[in-house]
């Protein structure tokens, strides 16, 4: 169905990883941008550094502390997923997906 657009299954992977890392997901936005409130200032700073290392563009919401937006579209791959999990300080998806992960 239409839920397959924007690589949403991958988006759910990022969201699940973010939750496992203790961050809060804004449930309102699940189309092309995943909005995540990072759990602490330190984790937020780490995420910014990690995003630069992996050359991932993240959006910073100036009016919402420790909140980032990650763009998800149909070009996102499983490698991107692991990069995003790295940015979030979450374990890689291979450590928690099932056999058909």
N, CA and C atoms as a LAMMPS dump frame, in Angstrom:
ITEM: TIMESTEP
0
ITEM: NUMBER OF ATOMS
303
ITEM: BOX BOUNDS ff ff ff
-5.0000000000000000e+02 5.0000000000000000e+02
-5.0000000000000000e+02 5.0000000000000000e+02
-5.0000000000000000e+02 5.0000000000000000e+02
ITEM: ATOMS id mol type element x y z
1 1 1 N 0.809 -1.202 0
2 1 2 C 0 0 0
3 1 3 C 0.841 1.25 0
4 2 1 N 0.206 2.373 0.249
5 2 2 C 0.903 3.64 0.179
6 2 3 C 1.956 3.779 1.275
7 3 1 N 1.848 2.961 2.328
8 3 2 C 2.828 3.038 3.42
9 3 3 C 4.224 2.653 2.944
10 4 1 N 4.31 2.003 1.789
11 4 2 C 5.622 1.617 1.281
12 4 3 C 6.388 2.803 0.7
13 5 1 N 5.698 3.902 0.432
14 5 2 C 6.39 5.064 -0.118
15 5 3 C 7.372 5.634 0.899
16 6 1 N 8.369 6.352 0.394
17 6 2 C 9.372 7.012 1.221
18 6 3 C 10.218 6.027 2.024
19 7 1 N 10.271 4.772 1.605
20 7 2 C 11.087 3.812 2.33
21 7 3 C 10.682 3.712 3.786
22 8 1 N 9.376 3.785 4.037
23 8 2 C 8.913 3.813 5.422
24 8 3 C 9.348 2.601 6.255
25 9 1 N 9.396 1.377 5.703
26 9 2 C 9.884 0.283 6.537
27 9 3 C 11.262 0.596 7.118
28 10 1 N 12.121 1.24 6.321
29 10 2 C 13.416 1.667 6.803
30 10 3 C 13.245 2.739 7.873
31 11 1 N 12.286 3.615 7.64
32 11 2 C 11.998 4.655 8.626
33 11 3 C 11.63 4.045 9.963
34 12 1 N 10.846 2.971 9.909
35 12 2 C 10.49 2.298 11.155
36 12 3 C 11.724 1.685 11.791
37 13 1 N 12.665 1.239 10.962
38 13 2 C 13.914 0.713 11.5
39 13 3 C 14.69 1.785 12.24
40 14 1 N 14.755 2.972 11.651
41 14 2 C 15.432 4.084 12.309
42 14 3 C 14.71 4.442 13.599
43 15 1 N 13.376 4.494 13.528
44 15 2 C 12.594 4.844 14.706
45 15 3 C 12.796 3.825 15.824
46 16 1 N 12.792 2.55 15.456
47 16 2 C 12.983 1.496 16.45
48 16 3 C 14.367 1.608 17.082
49 17 1 N 15.371 1.842 16.245
50 17 2 C 16.723 2.003 16.776
51 17 3 C 16.817 3.208 17.7
52 18 1 N 16.165 4.296 17.299
53 18 2 C 16.184 5.507 18.121
54 18 3 C 15.529 5.245 19.47
55 19 1 N 14.405 4.521 19.438
56 19 2 C 13.727 4.197 20.698
57 19 3 C 14.625 3.344 21.585
58 20 1 N 15.305 2.381 20.967
59 20 2 C 16.205 1.509 21.735
60 20 3 C 17.344 2.298 22.356
61 21 1 N 17.715 3.406 21.709
62 21 2 C 18.79 4.242 22.233
63 21 3 C 18.271 5.26 23.251
64 22 1 N 16.955 5.226 23.504
65 22 2 C 16.385 6.081 24.537
66 22 3 C 15.871 7.421 24.061
67 23 1 N 15.803 7.621 22.741
68 23 2 C 15.308 8.888 22.212
69 23 3 C 13.788 8.836 22.052
70 24 1 N 13.199 10.011 21.884
71 24 2 C 11.75 10.098 21.712
72 24 3 C 11.417 10.392 20.253
73 25 1 N 10.507 9.613 19.681
74 25 2 C 10.08 9.838 18.305
75 25 3 C 8.805 10.67 18.295
76 26 1 N 8.786 11.7 17.465
77 26 2 C 7.57 12.474 17.266
78 26 3 C 6.664 11.673 16.337
79 27 1 N 5.608 11.097 16.894
80 27 2 C 4.748 10.216 16.111
81 27 3 C 3.968 10.939 15.028
82 28 1 N 3.918 12.256 15.102
83 28 2 C 3.146 12.986 14.109
84 28 3 C 3.771 12.967 12.729
85 29 1 N 5.086 12.898 12.68
86 29 2 C 5.773 13.028 11.389
87 29 3 C 6.387 11.707 10.978
88 30 1 N 5.737 11.005 10.049
89 30 2 C 6.33 9.748 9.63
90 30 3 C 6.29 9.594 8.121
91 31 1 N 6.408 10.699 7.416
92 31 2 C 6.384 10.581 5.966
93 31 3 C 7.789 10.694 5.414
94 32 1 N 8.24 11.902 5.124
95 32 2 C 9.591 11.964 4.569
96 32 3 C 10.617 12.436 5.581
97 33 1 N 10.176 12.875 6.748
98 33 2 C 11.131 13.281 7.773
99 33 3 C 10.779 12.624 9.095
100 34 1 N 11.757 11.999 9.682
101 34 2 C 11.59 11.398 11
102 34 3 C 12.121 12.407 12.007
103 35 1 N 11.262 12.811 12.939
104 35 2 C 11.639 13.83 13.909
105 35 3 C 11.927 13.138 15.237
106 36 1 N 13.128 13.358 15.753
107 36 2 C 13.568 12.639 16.94
108 36 3 C 14.054 13.623 17.99
109 37 1 N 13.524 13.492 19.203
110 37 2 C 14.041 14.287 20.317
111 37 3 C 15.104 13.443 21.018
112 38 1 N 16.336 13.901 20.937
113 38 2 C 17.459 13.169 21.498
114 38 3 C 17.392 13.218 23.028
115 39 1 N 17.8 12.13 23.65
116 39 2 C 17.54 11.948 25.086
117 39 3 C 18.301 12.894 26.002
118 40 1 N 19.439 13.446 25.55
119 40 2 C 20.222 14.319 26.428
120 40 3 C 21.068 15.258 25.581
121 41 1 N 21.607 16.286 26.222
122 41 2 C 22.451 17.222 25.488
123 41 3 C 23.693 16.518 24.954
124 42 1 N 24.283 15.639 25.769
125 42 2 C 25.484 14.934 25.326
126 42 3 C 25.187 14.07 24.105
127 43 1 N 24.08 13.326 24.157
128 43 2 C 23.714 12.469 23.023
129 43 3 C 23.422 13.32 21.788
130 44 1 N 22.849 14.502 22.014
131 44 2 C 22.558 15.414 20.909
132 44 3 C 23.859 15.881 20.252
133 45 1 N 24.824 16.302 21.077
134 45 2 C 26.111 16.733 20.536
135 45 3 C 26.792 15.584 19.794
136 46 1 N 26.719 14.387 20.366
137 46 2 C 27.296 13.207 19.719
138 46 3 C 26.648 12.975 18.351
139 47 1 N 25.321 13.128 18.303
140 47 2 C 24.598 12.908 17.051
141 47 3 C 25.068 13.888 15.976
142 48 1 N 25.289 15.145 16.369
143 48 2 C 25.744 16.142 15.4
144 48 3 C 27.123 15.773 14.865
145 49 1 N 28.009 15.345 15.761
146 49 2 C 29.362 14.954 15.351
147 49 3 C 29.297 13.719 14.446
148 50 1 N 28.505 12.723 14.869
149 50 2 C 28.395 11.483 14.092
150 50 3 C 27.807 11.73 12.713
151 51 1 N 26.834 12.649 12.643
152 51 2 C 26.221 12.969 11.35
153 51 3 C 27.265 13.571 10.414
154 52 1 N 28.157 14.381 10.987
155 52 2 C 29.202 14.982 10.165
156 52 3 C 30.169 13.896 9.684
157 53 1 N 30.509 12.969 10.586
158 53 2 C 31.422 11.874 10.233
159 53 3 C 30.85 11.063 9.068
160 54 1 N 29.561 10.731 9.162
161 54 2 C 28.937 9.902 8.136
162 54 3 C 28.365 10.722 6.983
163 55 1 N 28.575 12.038 7.036
164 55 2 C 28.092 12.96 5.989
165 55 3 C 26.591 12.811 5.754
166 56 1 N 25.85 12.843 6.851
167 56 2 C 24.393 12.772 6.781
168 56 3 C 23.834 14.143 7.121
169 57 1 N 22.952 14.62 6.276
170 57 2 C 22.307 15.898 6.545
171 57 3 C 21.168 15.687 7.52
172 58 1 N 21.273 16.344 8.666
173 58 2 C 20.155 16.291 9.599
174 58 3 C 19.657 17.713 9.811
175 59 1 N 18.374 17.803 10.057
176 59 2 C 17.771 19.106 10.308
177 59 3 C 17.767 19.345 11.811
178 60 1 N 18.091 20.566 12.191
179 60 2 C 18.043 20.925 13.606
180 60 3 C 16.88 21.889 13.795
181 61 1 N 16.016 21.576 14.746
182 61 2 C 14.862 22.43 15.027
183 61 3 C 15.266 23.42 16.113
184 62 1 N 15.511 24.663 15.699
185 62 2 C 16.004 25.669 16.638
186 62 3 C 15.052 25.88 17.816
187 63 1 N 13.756 25.722 17.575
188 63 2 C 12.773 26.02 18.619
189 63 3 C 12.477 24.811 19.504
190 64 1 N 13.109 23.681 19.229
191 64 2 C 12.856 22.485 20.033
192 64 3 C 14.196 21.888 20.453
193 65 1 N 14.488 21.957 21.752
194 65 2 C 15.8 21.514 22.208
195 65 3 C 16.079 20.055 21.884
196 66 1 N 17.305 19.791 21.461
197 66 2 C 17.795 18.43 21.226
198 66 3 C 16.972 17.662 20.208
199 67 1 N 16.302 18.376 19.288
200 67 2 C 15.45 17.692 18.326
201 67 3 C 16.081 17.769 16.937
202 68 1 N 16.139 16.613 16.268
203 68 2 C 16.676 16.577 14.909
204 68 3 C 15.65 15.96 13.968
205 69 1 N 15.783 16.299 12.705
206 69 2 C 14.954 15.697 11.676
207 69 3 C 15.848 14.941 10.718
208 70 1 N 15.466 13.723 10.404
209 70 2 C 16.211 12.913 9.449
210 70 3 C 15.321 12.68 8.249
211 71 1 N 15.831 13.05 7.082
212 71 2 C 15.052 12.9 5.862
213 71 3 C 15.083 11.454 5.395
214 72 1 N 13.911 10.906 5.133
215 72 2 C 13.796 9.532 4.649
216 72 3 C 13.05 9.559 3.329
217 73 1 N 13.654 9.007 2.292
218 73 2 C 12.924 8.913 1.036
219 73 3 C 13.209 7.565 0.401
220 74 1 N 12.736 7.395 -0.808
221 74 2 C 12.855 6.077 -1.434
222 74 3 C 14.293 5.721 -1.79
223 75 1 N 15.223 6.681 -1.645
224 75 2 C 16.621 6.378 -1.954
225 75 3 C 17.386 5.831 -0.75
226 76 1 N 16.743 5.83 0.419
227 76 2 C 17.425 5.369 1.63
228 76 3 C 17.659 3.858 1.549
229 77 1 N 18.872 3.432 1.881
230 77 2 C 19.23 2.015 1.816
231 77 3 C 19.476 1.467 3.216
232 78 1 N 19.696 0.162 3.312
233 78 2 C 19.982 -0.417 4.621
234 78 3 C 21.32 0.095 5.159
235 79 1 N 22.252 0.434 4.258
236 79 2 C 23.498 1.045 4.724
237 79 3 C 23.205 2.4 5.358
238 80 1 N 22.297 3.158 4.732
239 80 2 C 21.908 4.438 5.307
240 80 3 C 21.29 4.232 6.684
241 81 1 N 20.499 3.173 6.807
242 81 2 C 19.867 2.872 8.086
243 81 3 C 20.934 2.707 9.157
244 82 1 N 21.967 1.931 8.874
245 82 2 C 23.006 1.728 9.876
246 82 3 C 23.781 3.016 10.151
247 83 1 N 23.971 3.847 9.11
248 83 2 C 24.596 5.152 9.341
249 83 3 C 23.748 5.992 10.29
250 84 1 N 22.435 5.981 10.066
251 84 2 C 21.537 6.768 10.909
252 84 3 C 21.53 6.239 12.337
253 85 1 N 21.558 4.91 12.48
254 85 2 C 21.606 4.334 13.819
255 85 3 C 22.91 4.713 14.509
256 86 1 N 23.998 4.75 13.733
257 86 2 C 25.291 5.194 14.272
258 86 3 C 25.186 6.626 14.777
259 87 1 N 24.56 7.476 13.972
260 87 2 C 24.382 8.877 14.355
261 87 3 C 23.641 8.973 15.684
262 88 1 N 22.643 8.11 15.853
263 88 2 C 21.805 8.149 17.052
264 88 3 C 22.417 7.407 18.23
265 89 1 N 23.575 6.795 18.026
266 89 2 C 24.181 6.028 19.107
267 89 3 C 23.402 4.77 19.408
268 90 1 N 22.691 4.256 18.401
269 90 2 C 21.882 3.051 18.57
270 90 3 C 22.65 1.854 18.013
271 91 1 N 22.355 0.651 18.53
272 91 2 C 23.005 -0.529 17.959
273 91 3 C 22.596 -0.714 16.505
274 92 1 N 23.475 -1.288 15.702
275 92 2 C 23.145 -1.479 14.296
276 92 3 C 21.963 -2.427 14.16
277 93 1 N 21.232 -2.274 13.082
278 93 2 C 19.99 -3.033 12.911
279 93 3 C 20.26 -4.54 12.908
280 94 1 N 21.458 -4.951 12.468
281 94 2 C 21.724 -6.387 12.405
282 94 3 C 21.725 -7.026 13.784
283 95 1 N 21.871 -6.204 14.815
284 95 2 C 21.921 -6.754 16.168
285 95 3 C 20.525 -6.984 16.74
286 96 1 N 19.48 -6.461 16.069
287 96 2 C 18.144 -6.639 16.643
288 96 3 C 17.068 -7.041 15.647
289 97 1 N 17.413 -7.158 14.379
290 97 2 C 16.383 -7.628 13.442
291 97 3 C 16.33 -9.152 13.459
292 98 1 N 15.232 -9.682 13.018
293 98 2 C 15.058 -11.129 12.962
294 98 3 C 15.758 -11.71 11.755
295 99 1 N 15.579 -12.997 11.493
296 99 2 C 16.271 -13.66 10.395
297 99 3 C 15.949 -13.066 9.024
298 100 1 N 14.757 -12.465 8.888
299 100 2 C 14.451 -11.862 7.596
300 100 3 C 14.705 -10.356 7.615
301 101 1 N 15.35 -9.886 8.682
302 101 2 C 15.656 -8.485 8.909
303 101 3 C 16.093 -7.728 7.723
